Amino acid sequence: MQTVCTSSPNADWRALYRAAIHETDSSLILQQVSVAETAALTRQRELFYVSGTQEEKESLEDALYALRAFRNVVENATKATAA
């Protein structure tokens, strides 16, 4: 029997991901990215112990990669502006 976990509060990681990448307030971007990363990583850990769809697992990997890239761009832009 396969158990699929979708009732977790972290199952809504997609909404947090979208909020982070659509954030326009530069003072909130890194905070939003951190919140989205935490939710996605927590959901990824949950899916390690219970079955989830392969689609969600791949989407989590893609979202985490994009969030890391986005964080790097924002941090580098902040450093360049400060210099």
Z-matrix of the N, CA and C atoms (Angstrom, degrees):
N
C 1 1.447
C 2 1.527 1 109.29
N 3 1.309 2 115.64 1 134.09
C 4 1.458 3 121.24 2 -177.46
C 5 1.520 4 109.36 3 -106.15
N 6 1.342 5 116.43 4 130.59
C 7 1.456 6 121.63 5 178.91
C 8 1.520 7 109.05 6 -103.35
N 9 1.316 8 116.01 7 127.99
C 10 1.454 9 121.19 8 177.08
C 11 1.514 10 107.55 9 -110.16
N 12 1.323 11 115.77 10 124.46
C 13 1.470 12 121.50 11 -177.60
C 14 1.525 13 109.97 12 -100.10
N 15 1.336 14 116.51 13 108.43
C 16 1.460 15 119.92 14 177.38
C 17 1.519 16 112.19 15 -125.84
N 18 1.335 17 117.82 16 -1.29
C 19 1.453 18 120.16 17 -176.54
C 20 1.527 19 113.06 18 -91.45
N 21 1.303 20 117.33 19 -0.80
C 22 1.456 21 121.45 20 -179.65
C 23 1.521 22 110.84 21 -66.64
N 24 1.349 23 116.93 22 146.35
C 25 1.465 24 118.66 23 174.86
C 26 1.528 25 111.76 24 -60.43
N 27 1.322 26 116.79 25 -24.72
C 28 1.456 27 120.53 26 179.62
C 29 1.528 28 112.32 27 -80.33
N 30 1.322 29 116.86 28 -6.01
C 31 1.450 30 120.00 29 176.10
C 32 1.524 31 110.62 30 -66.13
N 33 1.333 32 117.03 31 -16.02
C 34 1.464 33 121.67 32 179.05
C 35 1.534 34 111.37 33 -93.10
N 36 1.316 35 117.29 34 25.11
C 37 1.463 36 121.81 35 -179.35
C 38 1.523 37 111.04 36 -60.38
N 39 1.327 38 117.49 37 -28.44
C 40 1.473 39 120.34 38 -178.89
C 41 1.525 40 111.78 39 -62.33
N 42 1.327 41 116.66 40 -41.52
C 43 1.470 42 120.44 41 179.53
C 44 1.529 43 110.16 42 -64.79
N 45 1.327 44 116.90 43 -39.06
C 46 1.460 45 120.33 44 178.20
C 47 1.526 46 110.85 45 -68.13
N 48 1.316 47 116.51 46 -36.97
C 49 1.464 48 121.55 47 176.78
C 50 1.531 49 109.93 48 -62.16
N 51 1.329 50 116.02 49 -48.80
C 52 1.466 51 120.24 50 179.63
C 53 1.534 52 111.20 51 -60.89
N 54 1.325 53 116.11 52 -41.52
C 55 1.468 54 119.90 53 179.73
C 56 1.528 55 110.49 54 -61.92
N 57 1.322 56 116.53 55 -38.77
C 58 1.470 57 120.13 56 -178.87
C 59 1.526 58 111.49 57 -67.54
N 60 1.321 59 116.76 58 -45.82
C 61 1.465 60 117.96 59 -175.92
C 62 1.530 61 112.89 60 -76.93
N 63 1.334 62 116.71 61 -15.60
C 64 1.462 63 119.85 62 177.59
C 65 1.528 64 112.81 63 -100.77
N 66 1.315 65 117.32 64 -0.21
C 67 1.473 66 120.67 65 -179.79
C 68 1.529 67 109.83 66 -63.30
N 69 1.316 68 116.30 67 131.56
C 70 1.465 69 120.38 68 -179.98
C 71 1.527 70 112.63 69 -107.87
N 72 1.318 71 117.59 70 -15.07
C 73 1.460 72 121.07 71 178.99
C 74 1.530 73 107.97 72 -82.08
N 75 1.323 74 116.23 73 109.97
C 76 1.468 75 120.33 74 -174.82
C 77 1.523 76 113.01 75 -61.25
N 78 1.318 77 117.44 76 -24.02
C 79 1.464 78 118.95 77 178.85
C 80 1.531 79 112.20 78 -77.53
N 81 1.320 80 117.32 79 -12.30
C 82 1.468 81 120.99 80 -178.93
C 83 1.525 82 113.90 81 -109.64
N 84 1.319 83 117.76 82 -11.25
C 85 1.469 84 120.51 83 -173.36
C 86 1.522 85 112.22 84 -57.35
N 87 1.322 86 118.32 85 -52.63
C 88 1.466 87 119.92 86 -176.65
C 89 1.525 88 112.04 87 -64.31
N 90 1.317 89 116.61 88 -34.11
C 91 1.467 90 120.01 89 176.60
C 92 1.526 91 110.37 90 -65.14
N 93 1.323 92 116.56 91 -45.14
C 94 1.468 93 121.05 92 179.02
C 95 1.526 94 111.13 93 -63.08
N 96 1.327 95 116.06 94 -40.38
C 97 1.464 96 120.32 95 178.50
C 98 1.527 97 109.93 96 -62.47
N 99 1.321 98 117.18 97 -43.39
C 100 1.467 99 120.97 98 179.29
C 101 1.524 100 111.81 99 -61.77
N 102 1.312 101 116.75 100 -42.91
C 103 1.466 102 121.16 101 179.01
C 104 1.532 103 109.67 102 -62.62
N 105 1.325 104 116.56 103 -45.26
C 106 1.466 105 120.70 104 -179.70
C 107 1.525 106 111.13 105 -65.48
N 108 1.327 107 117.45 106 -41.71
C 109 1.465 108 120.78 107 178.02
C 110 1.522 109 111.39 108 -61.58
N 111 1.320 110 116.11 109 -43.94
C 112 1.465 111 120.25 110 -179.85
C 113 1.526 112 110.92 111 -61.61
N 114 1.316 113 117.01 112 -45.53
C 115 1.468 114 120.58 113 179.67
C 116 1.530 115 110.96 114 -64.15
N 117 1.329 116 117.23 115 -42.65
C 118 1.464 117 120.79 116 -179.38
C 119 1.527 118 110.97 117 -66.73
N 120 1.322 119 117.31 118 -42.34
C 121 1.470 120 120.09 119 178.86
C 122 1.526 121 111.48 120 -65.79
N 123 1.316 122 116.29 121 -39.88
C 124 1.463 123 120.08 122 178.01
C 125 1.522 124 110.49 123 -64.28
N 126 1.329 125 115.87 124 -43.24
C 127 1.472 126 119.93 125 178.45
C 128 1.527 127 109.90 126 -64.03
N 129 1.315 128 117.62 127 -39.36
C 130 1.457 129 121.34 128 178.95
C 131 1.530 130 110.36 129 -61.40
N 132 1.322 131 116.62 130 -41.68
C 133 1.478 132 120.83 131 177.31
C 134 1.524 133 110.96 132 -64.65
N 135 1.338 134 116.30 133 -40.68
C 136 1.468 135 119.54 134 177.96
C 137 1.522 136 110.68 135 -59.62
N 138 1.319 137 116.38 136 -43.16
C 139 1.459 138 120.63 137 -177.64
C 140 1.522 139 112.46 138 -70.49
N 141 1.324 140 116.85 139 -17.38
C 142 1.460 141 120.46 140 175.57
C 143 1.527 142 109.94 141 -67.76
N 144 1.343 143 116.58 142 -33.71
C 145 1.460 144 121.78 143 -176.22
C 146 1.521 145 114.12 144 -95.04
N 147 1.311 146 117.23 145 -23.95
C 148 1.463 147 121.04 146 176.36
C 149 1.518 148 107.71 147 -127.42
N 150 1.286 149 115.43 148 158.59
C 151 1.457 150 118.85 149 -178.13
C 152 1.519 151 110.78 150 -74.71
N 153 1.278 152 114.60 151 140.33
C 154 1.456 153 122.44 152 172.57
C 155 1.511 154 106.40 153 -134.19
N 156 1.293 155 116.72 154 176.24
C 157 1.455 156 118.57 155 179.48
C 158 1.527 157 109.70 156 -76.78
N 159 1.295 158 115.53 157 149.92
C 160 1.457 159 120.51 158 176.25
C 161 1.523 160 110.10 159 -62.13
N 162 1.317 161 115.67 160 -34.00
C 163 1.469 162 120.56 161 178.78
C 164 1.528 163 111.06 162 -61.20
N 165 1.345 164 116.96 163 -44.28
C 166 1.461 165 119.15 164 179.92
C 167 1.525 166 111.11 165 -67.23
N 168 1.329 167 116.70 166 -39.48
C 169 1.466 168 120.08 167 179.00
C 170 1.531 169 110.76 168 -60.96
N 171 1.325 170 116.49 169 -43.90
C 172 1.466 171 120.49 170 178.65
C 173 1.531 172 111.30 171 -68.03
N 174 1.323 173 116.41 172 -38.38
C 175 1.461 174 120.36 173 178.08
C 176 1.525 175 111.10 174 -63.53
N 177 1.331 176 116.61 175 -38.79
C 178 1.464 177 120.81 176 177.10
C 179 1.524 178 110.75 177 -62.42
N 180 1.319 179 116.99 178 -45.34
C 181 1.463 180 120.38 179 178.86
C 182 1.523 181 110.95 180 -60.62
N 183 1.322 182 116.52 181 -44.59
C 184 1.467 183 120.99 182 179.39
C 185 1.529 184 111.40 183 -63.78
N 186 1.331 185 116.34 184 -42.75
C 187 1.467 186 120.47 185 -179.11
C 188 1.528 187 110.60 186 -65.46
N 189 1.317 188 117.70 187 -42.94
C 190 1.464 189 120.47 188 179.51
C 191 1.530 190 111.06 189 -63.93
N 192 1.322 191 116.66 190 -39.61
C 193 1.463 192 120.42 191 176.90
C 194 1.539 193 109.95 192 -62.24
N 195 1.322 194 116.23 193 -45.71
C 196 1.467 195 120.86 194 -179.20
C 197 1.531 196 111.15 195 -65.20
N 198 1.324 197 117.35 196 -40.35
C 199 1.462 198 120.43 197 179.28
C 200 1.524 199 111.15 198 -64.75
N 201 1.330 200 116.80 199 -40.45
C 202 1.471 201 119.54 200 177.86
C 203 1.527 202 110.62 201 -63.90
N 204 1.321 203 116.32 202 -43.21
C 205 1.464 204 120.47 203 178.86
C 206 1.533 205 110.30 204 -63.60
N 207 1.310 206 116.71 205 -43.67
C 208 1.458 207 122.01 206 179.16
C 209 1.523 208 110.06 207 -61.51
N 210 1.338 209 116.92 208 -44.48
C 211 1.467 210 121.24 209 178.46
C 212 1.529 211 109.94 210 -59.07
N 213 1.335 212 116.89 211 -45.52
C 214 1.465 213 120.50 212 -179.78
C 215 1.522 214 112.00 213 -61.02
N 216 1.318 215 117.16 214 -42.35
C 217 1.465 216 121.33 215 178.91
C 218 1.525 217 110.46 216 -62.61
N 219 1.322 218 116.36 217 -46.49
C 220 1.472 219 120.45 218 -178.56
C 221 1.533 220 110.09 219 -64.68
N 222 1.324 221 117.17 220 -44.75
C 223 1.458 222 119.96 221 -179.90
C 224 1.527 223 111.62 222 -63.86
N 225 1.324 224 117.27 223 -41.97
C 226 1.470 225 120.07 224 178.28
C 227 1.523 226 111.86 225 -66.55
N 228 1.317 227 116.92 226 -38.28
C 229 1.466 228 120.44 227 177.63
C 230 1.536 229 110.14 228 -65.69
N 231 1.306 230 116.61 229 -38.41
C 232 1.465 231 121.03 230 177.69
C 233 1.517 232 110.98 231 -64.53
N 234 1.324 233 116.71 232 -42.76
C 235 1.474 234 120.98 233 178.72
C 236 1.534 235 110.43 234 -64.86
N 237 1.324 236 116.02 235 -41.44
C 238 1.470 237 119.50 236 -178.61
C 239 1.529 238 110.99 237 -66.50
N 240 1.315 239 116.88 238 -36.47
C 241 1.456 240 121.59 239 179.27
C 242 1.528 241 110.47 240 -69.03
N 243 1.331 242 115.90 241 -36.96
C 244 1.463 243 120.64 242 -178.16
C 245 1.546 244 112.24 243 -74.17
N 246 1.323 245 116.23 244 -23.37
C 247 1.465 246 119.81 245 -176.72
C 248 1.501 247 113.53 246 -78.41
